[in-house]
C-alpha cells in the first residue's frame, strides 16, 4: 500500500505542564508504564505501515524521542549517515542532520548539537525508511508538515497524532481513503466521557459526566462523506450549510457526538498544494480539513486537473437541483454507483463532467473501539485508568488472576494489597499494610508502610513516606513525598515535600 505515514508527536505541550518537561516530552508520557507514542507505533506496525516519519517539536524533545526509539527498537533500527540542506521550504529554513549511530548517541548523551540552522530536523533512519524529525516549536500541525514536505513522496500520506491511543487499525482508514479515491479521509470516533467528577476525583467513570462537544459534523446519508465540519469556537456559533451541498446530496445528517481523532489520509498532491498556496494555515483540524470540506463541490485545488474541465457558472446548479431525489435514491440504492460528487459534477444527463469536485470522506470507528487522545492532564488520568481497566487489551501485558499487573521484580510488604485494575512497575517496593486501588505505579519506586494510593498515577523513581495518602492525583518522576496528597493534585518532577499537606485541586 503506497502510503507514507507522518506521526505528529508534539513537544512539551503547555496543556500538559507540569507532566511534560525537557526530559519527558509529550510523546514519552507513560500510559500503563509505556510511552504513549508506543501505542501509535504498534498499531501502524500491525497494519504494515512502516514507511514513516515521527515529527517532534524542538531539538531537546527530538533527542529524547529519538533516543527512546533507538533503545526500544535497537534490534531493527539502524541510523545511516545523511547530511543535506533543504531548499524551497516556505517560511522555514530546514536542515537534515544525521551522523551515524555512534555520533547520534554522543549527541543524545551530551546534549551538544552540531552547528545547524535555527530550524533543524534530526533524522534517525531505519531500514524500512522510518525517521524521527525535529521541527520548530509552535508552528502548528500544518507548519510541521510544511517543514518536512520535501520528504513526502508517496501518492498518499497518512497523518496521525502521536498522542492517539486507539485500537482502530490505521490500515482500515487508509483502505477507505483509497476505496473512495478521496482527497482527505478523517477518522471520527465517539466523543469520550471524561473529566473530573464534582468531588474532584478522577477515578472511575462518573454517571453524571457527559461526552464533550468537540465538533459539529455534517455527513451524507451513507455516512461516508464529510459535508460540513465546525471546530473550536465555531462549534458554539450558528450552523450554516452551503446550498450547493444540500442540493447535491438531498439531505444531511448532523452529528455533535463525534470526535476528530486526528488521523487523516491525504492525497499528497492536494495536501502539498494547499500547504503551498495557503501559507497562513497552521492547523490540519481547524484550517486545512474545513477548507477542503467547504470547497469540495467548487474545488479550488487541482485534482487530476489535466483531465478536468474548468468549472461552469452557477446556472447549472438548477439542473443539479432538479435531480436531487434521483441522486439521493441512486446513492442509497447502490453504494457502488457514482457518489453525489460525480453526479453533481456531471451535466443534467449525467454524462460529461462540467464541474471540478473532490471527495472528503469519513471513517467512523465502531462504538466498540477504544479511541481517545492524551491532550490534557485529565485525559492522562483517564487513559491510564482505561488501559489497565476496560481497555486492557491495549496494554500489551498479561493480567493476573486478580486482574492486575505486578512486575516479577516488584516487592510487596506484609498485608499489602494491590487491587484489580492496578499496575506495579519493575523494581518497585511497597512496605507493610499498603493499599492500591485503580492506580498505576511506575518503575523503581520506594513506598513506605501504611500508604494508600487510589485513582492515581505514580511515575518512576518516586519515594513515598510512611502513612501517606494519595487520591486522584499524578506524582511525577523523582518526587519525594512525606505527606498526604489530596484529590486532583499534580506533583511536579523532582520535588520534595515534607511537613505540608498537598490538597489543592489541579485546575
QUISULWO-V978662 format. One line per field, one symbol per residue. ss: DSSP state (H for helix, E for strand, C for the rest). psi: psi as a letter, one per 20 degrees, with the letter a starting at -180 (. if undefined). burial: + if it has 16 or more other ideal C-beta (glycine too) atoms within 10 Angstrom, else -. A space follows every 10 residues. Layout:
ss = ???
psi = ???
burial = ???
This chain:
ss = CCEEEEEEEE CCCHHHCCCC CCCCCHHHCE ECCEEHHHHH HHHHHHCCCC CEEEEEECHH HHHHHHHHHH HHCCCCCCCC EEEEECCCCC CCCCEEEEEC HHHHHHHHHH CCCCCCCCCC EECCCCCCCC EEEEECCCCH HHHHHHHCHH HCCCCEEEEE ECCEEECCCH HHHHHHHHHH CCCEEEEEEE CCCCCCCCCC CCCCCCCCCC CCCCEEEEEC CCCCEEEEEE EHHHHHCCCC CCHHHHHHHC CCEEECCEEE EEEEEEEHHH HHHHHHHCCC CCCHHHHHHH HHHHCCCCCC CCCCHHHCCC CCCCCHHHHH HHCHHHHHHH HHHCCCCCCH HHHHHECCCC CCECCCCCCE EEEECCCCCC EEECCCHHHH HHHHHHHCCC CHHHCCCCCC CCCCEECCCC EECCCCEECC CCEECCCCEE CCCCEEECCE ECCCCEECCC CEEECCEECC CCEECCCCEE ECCEECCCCE ECCCECCCCE ECCCCEECCC CECCCCC
psi = omqppoooia dmphhjpjhq ahhnrghjpp olkqphhhgg hghgghjkni nqpopppqgg hhggghgggh ghkhijqpoq ppoqqqqjop ipqqpppokr ggghhgghhi joqrorrhpq poooqrhkkq rppprqqkir hghghgijhi ioirhqpopq pijpoqjpph hhggghghhi lqhqpppqrp pqoaqqrhii pjqpophiqq qqogqoppqr hikhpphqpp rchhhirqpp pphhghhghg rppppjjqpo iloppqpghg gggghghmii phpggifggh ghghjhjlpi qoolhhjqqq qrrihihghg hhkghggghh ghhoiirqrh gghhiraijk dqpiqprqpo rpooqqhiqp orqnjrhghg gggggghjdh kiiihjqpqr hjkrooqhiq pprpkppoaq lrporpjqpp aqlqppplqp pbqlqopaqk ppoplrpobq lppprqjqpp pkrporqkqp pjrqorqjqo oqqjqpppkq pnjqqp.
burial = --++++++++ +++--+--++ +--+++++++ ++++++++++ +-++--+-++ ++++++++++ ++++++++++ ------+-+- -----+---- -+-++++++- +--++-++-- -----+--++ ++++++---+ +++++++-++ +++++++++- ++---+++++ ++++++++++ +-++++++-+ -+++++++++ ++-++++--- +++--+---- ---+++++++ ---+++++++ +--------- -+-+++++++ -+-----+++ ++++++++++ +++++----- ++-+++++++ +++++++-++ +-+----+-- +----++--+ --++--++-+ +-------++ +-++++---- --++++++++ +++++----+ +++++++-++ +++++++++- ++-++-+--- ---++++--+ -++--+-+-- +++++-++-+ +--+++++++ +++++-++++ ++++++++++ +++++--+++ ++++++++++ ++++++++++ +-+---+--- -+---+-
